[in-house]
Amino acid sequence: MRRIGQPPVIGEMIAGVLLGPSLFGIIAPDLFQTVFPTESRPVLFAVAQLGLSLYMFVVGLEFRTDVFRAHLKTAALVSGAGILAPFVLAGLIAFWLVQKGGYFTPHVSVAMAVLFLGAAMSITAFPMLARIILENGLKGTAAGTIALAAGSFDDVVAWVLLATVLGTVSGSPLLGLVALGGGLLYTFFCLRLLGPILRHYLKGQKNESSVLGTLMLLLGLCAWFTDLIGLYSVFGSFILGLAVPKGVAEKTAERIGPVTTALLLPFFFTYSGLNTRFSLLNSPALWLICLCLIVAAITAKLGACYGAARICGKTHSEALTIGSLMNARGLMELILLNIGLQAGLITPTLFTMLVLMAVITTLMAAPLFNAAMRPSGRRC
């Protein structure tokens, strides 16, 4: 993928799908069962969860809360447009799909379906967006800063929406209250109490192995706690990453980032691919619904972000750069979809459709970005 100008994560996403029942399971079913026996799925799931927790921890470590200070007005408008437009379209589609049946599980209400699909269509591949900006020399530029700020805020809103759905999916108001209340208290504890404690404690630590060991212990505890209260471990990992002091955060991300992305994350892509079955889309009507989802996702996200940037006075090239970056869903979408599938919110059919949407919107990012840069021949 890198050789044809695409981010490596695209290759990993596609490889995960090809290793699943959509291709490998069709052309070599016996070998597929040998490589991925049913008994091995729980182990694969456990390793995938470890990779996800570490990855979201790294995302939290690299999260820049200060990017909103520059170009605040434009970033806020782009972010708001990138959430509102997809959410409105997602709401209409979710209502339609709930009425049709077979896409959300029976216990999922219309409100829950709207929130989940809204989160799925408004999320941005923030980590990939940040790397594209860095690799193309856009760090510190207007377009790069706006996209980074808007994308980070969009992802936070998407995770809040997902947390709300997960908190109410049990059908018990008390359990939902525990999940949401516990999540808020946990966030407050990490950012307001644990952060200063870590800053003071880690300042006197010269042994990097000791620092890493402390953070890994905290990571395990935080992931366990958020899973215990009804939220997923990725929430605990991400919030802990935000609480780590900046200097330590950069060193920790450098140490565990490469191992996480190169070794552990492919397990998640593989596990996700095993749940993706294109054979479920076995009629023209299902493919038409899939196409509607993809077109709606692209139109709402890319179009709204482009339009918001133009309203704020950005050039066509800058606005298209921002829109193309914001439209990519990438790994963040796959994480959200797998959580939805595991929690019993969506069926494998809708999961497969949204995985295809994630792959296509992420594939579009690089060509659109290059097209936006081409007319001026300079950085935005």
C-alpha positions as CSV (number, residue, x, y, z in Angstrom):
1,M,0.0,0.0,0.0
2,R,2.8,2.4,0.8
3,R,4.3,1.9,-2.7
4,I,1.1,3.0,-4.4
5,G,0.7,6.0,-2.1
6,Q,-1.7,4.6,0.5
7,P,-1.2,4.4,4.3
8,P,0.0,1.0,5.5
9,V,-3.1,0.6,7.6
10,I,-5.2,0.2,4.4
11,G,-3.2,-2.9,3.5
12,E,-3.7,-4.3,7.0
13,M,-7.5,-3.7,6.9
14,I,-7.7,-5.4,3.5
15,A,-5.5,-8.2,4.5
16,G,-7.7,-8.9,7.5
17,V,-10.8,-9.1,5.3
18,L,-9.0,-11.4,2.8
19,L,-7.9,-13.7,5.6
20,G,-11.5,-14.1,6.7
21,P,-14.5,-16.1,5.2
22,S,-14.9,-13.5,2.5
23,L,-12.0,-14.9,0.5
24,F,-9.7,-17.4,2.3
25,G,-12.7,-19.3,3.7
26,I,-14.2,-19.6,0.2
27,I,-11.1,-20.6,-1.9
28,A,-9.6,-23.0,0.8
29,P,-12.3,-23.8,3.4
30,D,-10.4,-26.8,4.9
31,L,-7.2,-24.8,5.2
32,F,-9.1,-21.9,6.6
33,Q,-10.5,-24.1,9.4
34,T,-7.0,-25.4,10.1
35,V,-5.5,-22.0,10.4
36,F,-8.4,-20.5,12.3
37,P,-10.1,-23.3,14.2
38,T,-13.1,-22.3,16.4
39,E,-11.1,-23.2,19.5
40,S,-8.5,-20.5,18.7
41,R,-10.9,-17.6,18.4
42,P,-10.9,-16.7,22.1
43,V,-7.1,-16.6,22.1
44,L,-7.1,-14.4,19.0
45,F,-9.8,-12.2,20.5
46,A,-7.7,-11.8,23.7
47,V,-4.5,-10.8,21.8
48,A,-6.6,-8.4,19.6
49,Q,-8.0,-6.8,22.8
50,L,-4.4,-6.4,24.1
51,G,-3.4,-4.7,20.9
52,L,-6.4,-2.5,20.9
53,S,-5.8,-1.3,24.5
54,L,-2.2,-0.5,23.8
55,Y,-3.1,1.2,20.6
56,M,-5.7,3.4,22.2
57,F,-3.3,4.2,25.0
58,V,-0.8,5.4,22.3
59,V,-3.6,7.5,20.7
60,G,-4.2,9.1,24.0
61,L,-0.4,9.7,24.5
62,E,-0.2,11.4,21.1
63,F,-3.5,13.4,21.5
64,R,-2.9,17.1,21.2
65,T,-5.3,19.1,23.3
66,D,-3.6,22.4,22.4
67,V,-4.4,22.3,18.6
68,F,-7.7,24.0,19.2
69,R,-6.0,27.2,20.2
70,A,-5.0,28.0,16.6
71,H,-7.8,28.4,14.0
72,L,-10.3,27.7,16.8
73,K,-13.3,29.1,15.0
74,T,-12.7,27.3,11.7
75,A,-11.8,24.0,13.5
76,A,-15.0,24.2,15.6
77,L,-17.2,24.9,12.5
78,V,-15.6,22.1,10.5
79,S,-15.9,19.7,13.5
80,G,-19.5,20.6,14.1
81,A,-20.4,20.2,10.4
82,G,-18.5,16.8,10.3
83,I,-20.6,15.6,13.2
84,L,-24.0,17.1,12.5
85,A,-24.4,16.3,8.8
86,P,-23.4,12.6,9.1
87,F,-25.6,12.3,12.2
88,V,-28.7,13.6,10.5
89,L,-28.3,11.3,7.6
90,A,-27.4,8.4,9.9
91,G,-30.5,9.1,11.9
92,L,-32.7,8.8,8.8
93,I,-31.0,5.6,7.6
94,A,-31.0,4.0,11.1
95,F,-34.8,4.6,11.4
96,W,-35.3,3.0,8.0
97,L,-33.0,0.0,8.8
98,V,-34.7,-0.6,12.2
99,Q,-38.1,-0.7,10.4
100,K,-36.8,-3.1,7.8
101,G,-35.2,-5.4,10.4
102,G,-32.1,-7.6,10.1
103,Y,-29.5,-4.9,10.6
104,F,-29.8,-4.1,14.3
105,T,-30.5,-6.7,16.9
106,P,-34.2,-6.9,18.1
107,H,-33.5,-5.3,21.5
108,V,-32.0,-2.1,20.0
109,S,-34.3,0.8,20.0
110,V,-34.5,3.4,17.3
111,A,-32.8,6.0,19.5
112,M,-29.9,3.6,20.2
113,A,-29.6,2.7,16.5
114,V,-29.5,6.4,15.6
115,L,-26.8,7.1,18.2
116,F,-24.6,4.1,17.1
117,L,-24.9,4.7,13.3
118,G,-24.4,8.5,14.0
119,A,-21.2,7.7,15.8
120,A,-20.1,5.3,13.0
121,M,-20.6,7.8,10.3
122,S,-19.2,10.8,12.1
123,I,-15.9,9.2,13.4
124,T,-12.6,10.2,11.8
125,A,-9.4,8.2,11.6
126,F,-7.6,10.6,13.9
127,P,-4.3,8.7,14.3
128,M,-4.0,8.1,10.5
129,L,-4.9,11.7,9.9
130,A,-2.1,12.9,12.2
131,R,0.4,10.7,10.4
132,I,-0.6,11.9,7.0
133,I,-0.3,15.5,8.2
134,L,3.2,14.8,9.6
135,E,4.5,12.8,6.6
136,N,3.3,15.5,4.1
137,G,4.8,18.4,5.9
138,L,1.4,19.9,6.9
139,K,2.2,20.1,10.6
140,G,1.7,23.7,11.7
141,T,-0.1,24.7,8.5
142,A,-3.7,26.1,8.6
143,A,-5.2,23.1,6.8
144,G,-3.2,20.6,8.9
145,T,-4.1,22.3,12.2
146,I,-7.8,22.6,11.4
147,A,-8.1,19.0,10.3
148,L,-6.2,17.7,13.3
149,A,-8.3,19.8,15.8
150,A,-11.6,19.0,14.1
151,G,-10.8,15.3,13.7
152,S,-9.8,14.9,17.3
153,F,-13.0,16.5,18.6
154,D,-15.1,14.4,16.2
155,D,-13.6,11.2,17.6
156,V,-14.2,12.3,21.2
157,V,-17.9,13.0,20.4
158,A,-18.2,9.6,18.6
159,W,-16.8,7.8,21.6
160,V,-19.1,9.6,23.9
161,L,-22.1,8.6,21.7
162,L,-20.9,5.0,21.8
163,A,-20.4,5.1,25.5
164,T,-24.0,6.3,25.9
165,V,-25.3,3.4,23.8
166,L,-23.2,0.9,25.6
167,G,-24.4,2.3,28.9
168,T,-28.1,1.7,28.0
169,V,-27.8,-1.5,25.9
170,S,-28.4,-3.7,28.9
171,G,-31.9,-2.4,29.2
172,S,-31.4,-1.6,32.9
173,P,-31.4,2.2,33.7
174,L,-29.2,1.5,36.7
175,L,-26.5,-0.3,34.7
176,G,-26.6,2.5,32.2
177,L,-26.2,5.1,34.9
178,V,-23.3,3.1,36.4
179,A,-21.6,3.0,33.1
180,L,-22.0,6.7,32.2
181,G,-21.5,8.0,35.8
182,G,-18.6,5.7,36.3
183,G,-17.1,6.8,33.0
184,L,-17.4,10.5,34.0
185,L,-15.9,9.9,37.4
186,Y,-13.1,7.8,35.9
187,T,-12.3,10.6,33.4
188,F,-12.3,13.2,36.1
189,F,-10.1,11.1,38.3
190,C,-7.5,10.5,35.5
191,L,-7.3,14.0,34.2
192,R,-7.6,16.0,37.5
193,L,-6.1,13.7,40.1
194,L,-4.0,10.9,38.5
195,G,-2.4,13.3,36.0
196,P,-0.8,15.5,38.6
197,I,0.2,12.5,40.7
198,L,2.0,10.9,37.7
199,R,3.7,14.2,36.9
200,H,5.1,14.4,40.4
201,Y,6.0,10.7,40.6
202,L,7.5,10.2,37.2
203,K,9.6,13.4,37.5
204,G,11.9,11.6,40.0
205,Q,12.1,8.4,38.1
206,K,15.3,8.0,36.0
207,N,14.8,4.3,35.2
208,E,12.8,4.2,32.0
209,S,11.9,0.5,32.5
210,S,10.4,1.4,35.9
211,V,8.4,4.2,34.3
212,L,7.1,1.9,31.5
213,G,6.3,-0.9,34.0
214,T,4.3,1.6,36.1
215,L,2.3,2.8,33.1
216,M,1.6,-0.7,31.9
217,L,0.3,-1.7,35.4
218,L,-2.0,1.4,35.4
219,L,-3.1,0.6,31.8
220,G,-4.2,-2.9,32.9
221,L,-6.1,-1.6,35.9
222,C,-7.8,1.2,33.9
223,A,-8.8,-1.1,31.1
224,W,-10.2,-3.6,33.6
225,F,-12.1,-0.9,35.5
226,T,-13.9,0.6,32.5
227,D,-14.7,-2.9,31.3
228,L,-16.1,-3.7,34.7
229,I,-18.5,-0.7,34.8
230,G,-19.9,-1.5,31.4
231,L,-17.7,0.5,29.1
232,Y,-15.0,-1.2,26.9
233,S,-11.4,-1.4,27.9
234,V,-10.4,1.0,25.0
235,F,-12.1,3.9,26.9
236,G,-9.9,3.3,29.9
237,S,-6.8,3.1,27.8
238,F,-7.4,6.2,25.9
239,I,-8.2,8.4,28.9
240,L,-5.1,7.1,30.7
241,G,-3.0,8.1,27.7
242,L,-4.4,11.7,28.0
243,A,-3.4,11.8,31.7
244,V,0.3,10.9,31.1
245,P,2.6,14.0,31.3
246,K,3.7,15.3,27.9
247,G,7.4,14.5,28.0
248,V,6.8,11.0,29.4
249,A,4.0,10.5,26.9
250,E,6.2,11.1,23.9
251,K,8.9,8.7,25.1
252,T,6.4,6.0,26.0
253,A,4.7,6.3,22.6
254,E,8.1,5.9,20.8
255,R,8.8,2.8,22.8
256,I,5.5,0.9,22.6
257,G,4.0,2.4,19.4
258,P,6.0,0.4,16.8
259,V,5.5,-2.9,18.6
260,T,1.8,-2.2,19.0
261,T,1.2,-1.3,15.3
262,A,3.5,-3.8,13.7
263,L,2.9,-6.9,15.9
264,L,-0.3,-6.7,17.9
265,L,-2.7,-4.7,15.8
266,P,-2.6,-7.2,12.9
267,F,-4.3,-9.6,15.3
268,F,-7.2,-7.2,15.6
269,F,-7.4,-6.8,11.8
270,T,-7.5,-10.5,11.4
271,Y,-10.2,-11.0,14.1
272,S,-12.2,-8.2,12.5
273,G,-11.8,-9.9,9.1
274,L,-13.1,-13.2,10.5
275,N,-16.4,-11.3,11.4
276,T,-16.7,-9.8,7.9
277,R,-18.6,-11.9,5.4
278,F,-19.4,-10.4,2.1
279,S,-21.4,-13.6,1.3
280,L,-24.1,-12.1,3.6
281,L,-24.7,-9.4,1.0
282,N,-26.4,-11.9,-1.3
283,S,-29.0,-9.8,-3.0
284,P,-29.1,-6.6,-5.1
285,A,-31.3,-5.0,-2.4
286,L,-28.6,-5.5,0.2
287,W,-25.8,-4.1,-2.0
288,L,-28.1,-1.1,-2.8
289,I,-28.4,-0.5,1.0
290,C,-24.6,-0.8,1.3
291,L,-24.1,1.7,-1.5
292,C,-26.6,4.1,0.2
293,L,-24.6,3.9,3.4
294,I,-21.3,4.5,1.6
295,V,-22.6,7.5,-0.4
296,A,-24.3,9.0,2.6
297,A,-21.1,8.7,4.7
298,I,-19.0,10.3,2.0
299,T,-21.5,13.0,1.1
300,A,-22.2,14.0,4.6
301,K,-18.7,14.0,6.0
302,L,-16.5,15.2,3.1
303,G,-19.2,17.6,1.7
304,A,-20.0,19.2,5.1
305,C,-16.4,19.6,6.2
306,Y,-15.4,21.0,2.7
307,G,-18.4,23.4,2.9
308,A,-17.6,24.6,6.4
309,A,-14.0,25.3,5.5
310,R,-15.0,27.3,2.5
311,I,-17.5,29.3,4.6
312,C,-14.6,30.2,6.8
313,G,-12.6,31.6,3.9
314,K,-10.4,28.7,3.0
315,T,-9.3,28.1,-0.6
316,H,-10.7,25.2,-2.6
317,S,-7.4,23.4,-2.2
318,E,-7.3,23.9,1.6
319,A,-11.0,22.9,2.0
320,L,-10.6,19.8,-0.1
321,T,-7.5,18.8,1.9
322,I,-9.5,19.2,5.1
323,G,-12.5,17.4,3.8
324,S,-10.5,14.4,2.4
325,L,-8.6,14.0,5.7
326,M,-11.8,14.2,7.8
327,N,-13.6,11.7,5.5
328,A,-11.2,8.8,6.3
329,R,-12.6,6.4,9.0
330,G,-9.7,3.9,9.1
331,L,-8.9,1.8,12.2
332,M,-11.1,4.0,14.6
333,E,-14.2,2.9,12.6
334,L,-13.2,-0.8,12.8
335,I,-12.7,-0.5,16.6
336,L,-16.2,1.1,17.0
337,L,-17.8,-1.5,14.7
338,N,-16.3,-4.5,16.6
339,I,-17.5,-3.1,19.9
340,G,-21.0,-2.7,18.4
341,L,-20.9,-6.3,17.2
342,Q,-19.6,-7.7,20.4
343,A,-22.1,-5.8,22.4
344,G,-25.0,-7.2,20.3
345,L,-26.0,-3.9,18.8
346,I,-25.6,-4.7,15.1
347,T,-25.9,-7.8,13.0
348,P,-23.0,-9.3,10.9
349,T,-24.8,-8.0,7.8
350,L,-24.6,-4.3,8.9
351,F,-21.1,-4.9,10.3
352,T,-19.9,-6.1,6.9
353,M,-21.5,-3.1,5.1
354,L,-19.9,-0.6,7.5
355,V,-16.5,-2.3,7.2
356,L,-16.7,-1.8,3.5
357,M,-17.6,1.8,4.1
358,A,-14.6,2.2,6.3
359,V,-12.2,0.7,3.8
360,I,-13.6,2.8,0.8
361,T,-13.5,6.1,2.7
362,T,-10.0,5.4,3.9
363,L,-8.9,4.5,0.4
364,M,-10.2,7.8,-0.9
365,A,-8.1,9.9,1.5
366,A,-4.8,9.7,-0.2
367,P,-6.0,10.3,-3.8
368,L,-8.2,13.2,-2.7
369,F,-5.4,14.7,-0.6
370,N,-3.0,14.5,-3.6
371,A,-5.6,16.0,-5.9
372,A,-6.1,18.9,-3.4
373,M,-2.3,19.5,-3.3
374,R,-1.8,19.3,-7.0
375,P,-3.3,22.6,-8.3
376,S,-1.2,24.9,-6.2
377,G,1.9,22.7,-6.1
378,R,2.5,23.9,-2.5
379,R,1.5,23.0,1.0
380,C,-1.8,24.3,2.3
